Amino acid sequence: MSVAYFPGIAQPAPVVRLRGFSRRFGPNLILDDLDLDIAAGEFVALLGHSGSGKTTLLRTLAGLDRADGQAVTIPSARAVVFQDARLLPWKRVWKNVALGLPGRTARARAEAALAEVGLSHRLDAWPLTLSGGEAQRTALARALVREPQLMLLDEPFAALDALTRLRMHELVLNLWRAHRPSVLIVTHDVDEAIALADRVVVLDKGRILFEERIVAERGSRTASVRDLRRRLLGALGVATQSGSYADTVAGGQPLAEAAE
Ligand SMILES: Nc1ncnc2c1ncn2[C@@H]1O[C@H](COP(=O)(O)OP(=O)(O)OP(=O)(O)O)[C@@H](O)[C@H]1O
């Protein structure tokens, strides 16, 4: 698969490189001979039906699951944010963020990260008193403070209301612009994928069914990506007015081309 941003110019090695990557659970092949690169600073959205293997892929990249002996490059500086914030309820917010950080600067680093996510006023709060959005902001701060080269987001905003979700999109994009980690976000939300990502990838039965780079500026995507939205919904098997599932997938970037 090509990851060239500027054809003809030598590219730095990708931060994530998977080649012929497979994962079985018993007799079931969950990830099937995947090739996937993620470039430094690239924001990739991973879509797919329930059971298509998204979380299995993310967990492997997070080091929480093993790869079945294939060529894999994954940076060691990585952090994960899950759908639920997974904070320790007996530790104050700043201590949740500082957890595991070495040395005397831990508190200052945690405070700086919490300031970046807009939670300076909640440093000493108990996790159970946080709103859902605040809890996810804390989880983002906890990831950020580790200065990850790769951020893995597993449906991080799925449990939030629509307005909070939009605010979180803005926050994540601001953090990403400021720190430029590579990001892989798993989402079921086509509009979220389009709003955030440089590239969208659809997984189906453990294989990449569809992928496309989004070149439009993020601020101007609403109008310009309507067609991509239709094709993504098509790849996900959601009926559209303009054609069948198969036609719509064929209308996306051909996979053979993507594999070049
Ligand atoms: N530890 C495990 N043991 C056995 N089977 C597993 C295990 N983890 C995942 N699976 C199976 O692998 C398949 C893919 O699961 P995975 O969680 O990766 O899908 P997903 O695309 O993330 O789904 P969802 O959108 O519902 O979270 C499922 O059929 C699941 O039952």
The ligand as a MOL file (V3000), in Angstrom:
LIG
                    3D

  0  0  0     0  0            999 V3000
M  V30 BEGIN CTAB
M  V30 COUNTS 31 33 0 0 0
M  V30 BEGIN ATOM
M  V30 1 N -9.7760 -12.9390 22.9840 0
M  V30 2 C -10.5870 -13.3870 22.0200 0
M  V30 3 N -10.8500 -14.7210 21.9170 0
M  V30 4 C -11.6390 -15.2000 20.9390 0
M  V30 5 N -12.2300 -14.4400 19.9890 0
M  V30 6 C -12.0050 -13.1200 20.0470 0
M  V30 7 C -11.1830 -12.5210 21.0540 0
M  V30 8 N -11.1410 -11.1770 20.8260 0
M  V30 9 C -11.9230 -10.9530 19.7480 0
M  V30 10 N -12.4320 -12.1110 19.2770 0
M  V30 11 C -13.3010 -12.2450 18.1010 0
M  V30 12 O -12.6730 -11.5930 17.0250 0
M  V30 13 C -13.6380 -10.9620 16.1930 0
M  V30 14 C -13.2600 -9.5220 15.9970 0
M  V30 15 O -13.4180 -8.8280 17.2200 0
M  V30 16 P -13.0520 -7.2920 17.3670 0
M  V30 17 O -13.3610 -6.9000 18.7800 0
M  V30 18 O -11.6910 -7.0450 16.8570 0
M  V30 19 O -14.1030 -6.6250 16.3660 0
M  V30 20 P -14.4890 -5.0990 16.1900 0
M  V30 21 O -14.4500 -4.8260 14.7290 0
M  V30 22 O -13.6470 -4.2350 17.0610 0
M  V30 23 O -15.9930 -5.1010 16.7130 0
M  V30 24 P -16.8070 -3.9620 17.5090 0
M  V30 25 O -17.0550 -2.8790 16.5040 0
M  V30 26 O -18.0540 -4.6670 17.9200 0
M  V30 27 O -15.9680 -3.5110 18.6790 0
M  V30 28 C -14.9800 -11.1720 16.8610 0
M  V30 29 O -15.6270 -12.2380 16.2250 0
M  V30 30 C -14.6250 -11.5430 18.2840 0
M  V30 31 O -15.5780 -12.3850 18.8360 0
M  V30 END ATOM
M  V30 BEGIN BOND
M  V30 1 1 1 2
M  V30 2 1 2 3
M  V30 3 2 2 7
M  V30 4 2 3 4
M  V30 5 1 4 5
M  V30 6 2 5 6
M  V30 7 1 6 7
M  V30 8 1 6 10
M  V30 9 1 7 8
M  V30 10 2 8 9
M  V30 11 1 9 10
M  V30 12 1 10 11
M  V30 13 1 11 12
M  V30 14 1 11 30
M  V30 15 1 12 13
M  V30 16 1 13 14
M  V30 17 1 13 28
M  V30 18 1 14 15
M  V30 19 1 15 16
M  V30 20 2 16 17
M  V30 21 1 16 18
M  V30 22 1 16 19
M  V30 23 1 19 20
M  V30 24 2 20 21
M  V30 25 1 20 22
M  V30 26 1 20 23
M  V30 27 1 23 24
M  V30 28 2 24 25
M  V30 29 1 24 26
M  V30 30 1 24 27
M  V30 31 1 28 29
M  V30 32 1 28 30
M  V30 33 1 30 31
M  V30 END BOND
M  V30 END CTAB
M  END
